[in-house]
Amino acid sequence: MEALLELGRQVLQEQSFSTYLGAELTHLAPGDAVLELRLRNELRQQYGFAHGGVLSYLADNALTFAGGSAMQVPVVTSEFKINYLRPAVGTRLIARARTVHAGRRQAVCHCDIYAVSEKGETLVAVAQGTIAAMAPREET
């Protein structure tokens, strides 16, 4: 399991946007992923809670890590839907994703996103997405 987590962290490091945001992959097992992010002021919108784009980023990447770890091939997000449940207020965001079903070409995954504050964890968004296996690249 530790080798899979290290591989996932290497992949995350290769994503410039993820390193810019400060995302951390804290758990990766076949079909499961946890992505965390410290909620800095630059990631908040005008009312003081996390911008919806930040929550969408977490859902997108957590879903993809969960699906990719289940399928064990290079993958991309094919589509996802997110429902914002309440404002994300706190110091940290946690996205917990799991694979609902995985086949050879695609996986369907679910993600719960929590805001962490001094009161504990609060569910702030849920997402579901389809993760697709990448087609083999042709050598040029």
C-alpha positions in Angstrom: 0.0 0.0 0.0 2.8 2.4 0.8 4.3 2.0 -2.7 0.9 2.9 -4.2 0.7 6.0 -2.0 4.2 7.1 -3.0 3.4 6.6 -6.7 0.2 8.7 -6.2 2.2 11.4 -4.5 4.7 11.5 -7.4 1.8 11.9 -9.9 0.4 14.7 -7.8 3.8 16.4 -7.7 3.8 16.4 -11.5 0.6 18.4 -11.6 1.6 22.1 -11.4 -1.9 23.2 -10.4 -2.0 20.8 -7.5 1.4 21.9 -6.1 0.3 25.5 -6.5 -2.8 24.8 -4.4 -0.8 22.8 -1.9 -2.8 19.6 -2.2 -1.7 16.6 -0.3 -2.5 12.9 -1.0 -2.8 11.4 2.4 -4.3 8.0 1.6 -4.3 5.9 -1.5 -5.4 2.2 -1.7 -7.0 0.3 -4.6 -10.3 2.1 -5.1 -9.9 4.7 -2.3 -8.2 8.1 -2.1 -8.0 11.0 0.4 -6.8 14.4 -0.8 -6.4 17.3 1.7 -5.8 21.0 1.3 -5.1 23.7 3.8 -7.7 26.4 3.4 -5.7 29.6 2.9 -7.2 33.1 2.3 -6.4 33.0 -1.4 -8.7 30.0 -1.8 -11.7 31.7 -0.3 -14.3 33.7 -2.1 -15.7 37.1 -1.1 -17.9 35.7 1.8 -15.0 34.0 3.5 -15.6 30.3 2.6 -13.9 28.1 0.1 -14.4 29.0 -3.5 -16.5 26.4 -5.4 -13.7 25.9 -7.8 -11.5 24.7 -5.0 -14.1 22.1 -4.0 -14.4 21.1 -7.6 -10.7 20.6 -7.9 -10.6 18.4 -4.9 -13.5 16.3 -6.1 -12.0 16.0 -9.6 -8.6 14.8 -8.4 -9.8 12.6 -5.6 -12.3 10.9 -7.9 -9.5 10.3 -10.4 -7.1 8.9 -7.9 -9.7 6.5 -6.6 -10.7 5.4 -10.1 -7.1 5.1 -11.3 -6.0 3.1 -8.3 -8.9 0.7 -8.8 -8.3 0.3 -12.6 -4.4 0.3 -12.3 -4.0 2.1 -15.6 -3.4 5.8 -16.6 -6.7 7.6 -16.3 -8.4 10.9 -16.8 -11.7 12.3 -15.6 -14.4 11.8 -18.2 -17.1 13.7 -16.3 -18.3 14.6 -12.8 -21.1 16.3 -11.0 -20.8 18.1 -7.7 -23.5 19.2 -5.2 -22.5 22.0 -2.8 -24.3 21.3 0.5 -23.2 24.2 2.7 -20.4 26.8 2.9 -17.0 25.3 3.4 -15.7 27.1 6.5 -12.6 26.0 8.4 -8.9 25.6 8.2 -8.7 22.4 6.0 -10.6 20.6 3.4 -10.6 16.8 3.1 -11.9 14.9 0.0 -12.6 11.2 0.5 -13.3 9.3 -2.7 -14.1 5.6 -3.3 -14.7 3.6 -6.4 -18.3 2.4 -6.7 -17.7 0.2 -9.8 -14.6 -0.4 -11.9 -14.4 -2.0 -15.3 -11.6 -2.2 -17.9 -12.4 1.1 -19.6 -14.0 3.2 -16.9 -14.8 3.5 -13.2 -17.6 5.3 -11.4 -16.5 6.9 -8.2 -18.1 8.9 -5.3 -16.5 11.7 -3.2 -17.4 13.4 0.0 -15.8 16.7 0.8 -15.5 17.9 4.4 -14.4 21.2 5.9 -12.4 20.9 9.1 -12.8 23.5 11.9 -12.4 23.5 15.7 -15.9 21.9 15.8 -14.7 18.9 13.8 -15.6 17.8 10.2 -18.6 19.1 8.3 -19.8 17.6 5.1 -19.8 20.5 2.5 -20.1 18.8 -0.9 -20.6 15.4 -2.6 -19.6 14.4 -6.1 -19.8 11.5 -8.4 -17.8 11.0 -11.6 -16.7 8.7 -14.4 -13.0 8.0 -14.7 -11.8 6.8 -18.1 -8.8 4.7 -19.0 -6.5 6.7 -21.3 -6.0 5.4 -24.8 -2.4 4.2 -25.4 -0.3 7.0 -26.8 1.0 6.6 -30.3 4.8 7.1 -30.7 5.7 9.9 -33.2 
